[in-house]
Amino acid sequence: MDAYDKGSNARPVPGEPEAAVPDSRPPEGQETSDGHETADDHGTPDSQGPPVGQTPSARIPQQYGDQQEQPYEGQQYGDQQYGDQQYDGQHDDERYDDTALAGPPPPPPPAGIAALSLPYQIAAALALAVVAVAACVHVGMVFLHVAPSNTVTKQHGQAIDEWIYPEFEQNWKLFAPNPLQQNIAVQVRADVRAADGEIRTTRWYDLSALDGAAIDGNLLPSHTQQNELRRAWDFFVATHDNANRPNGLRGALSEKYLRRIVVLRLDREQAGGRGAVVQQVQVRSRTTNVPPPKWSQEQVSDKPIVRQLPWWPVSEADRAAGTRPGEPTGTEASAR
């Protein structure tokens, strides 16, 4: 007897495969029980709908052999990836170079002297050449002035002194074994002719104190405020003896230099009142020793030493432009 009777309701024997269910559809070209004939043009199995009781989604995924279609997780095409990884476009500049099509960038415009026209370039070059030559000459003159006596200084000593004195005089007081330890105040007074024609003598003006007040609190004081008056007095003392007589050819030059400075300063201070004219001046110095520190055993005098010069008549050449009698001052000239 068979394991189970075909067409019957017998149960399959355990361990044996189930028998295939016979296809209930009639063969192609045969009529069905209801009288309809099957045809090939009714569509392929893929075009037919799902079996009764199943939804379209029940057919997905379909199985082909032993492989199952995987869900779409993103595919990579070239250097661009789509799907879960987003395209960032960071390599576009490396792959596409627009400058290769546009050509090299234009050169930058000229700057500096090259940007000027030809005449201005020539003028600027000449000005730079003059400044360079003047700087070289000045450095050479200073070198010959401070250098030991040699053939050049013996033959051209006067020309070197005329270039150096009095504005560029050199000294070694800063490096001396005993540096300057004194406070020197240069003071001046004058005989002036007032606007009413009366001659009167002014008070003493402490020019060093005025320079000190201008320097105090100034982060960038000028060289004139610091050294002009001080260097003029040092120049005078070095070229005169204790009786105030010149001891060389530079004595007259130092006297003229100091006189013109004090006359200019008196005019700035309007000594004797507005409109007064300086007729003669007298200069003096007041020297006091710098007190030593408390821990030092050195004893110095605190008594000031005064050196007073004779009266010097003031000529028209000693007056600065705009301060000579009959000439308008700076304020009056600007008003005109």
Disulfide bonds with the S-S distance in Angstrom:
none
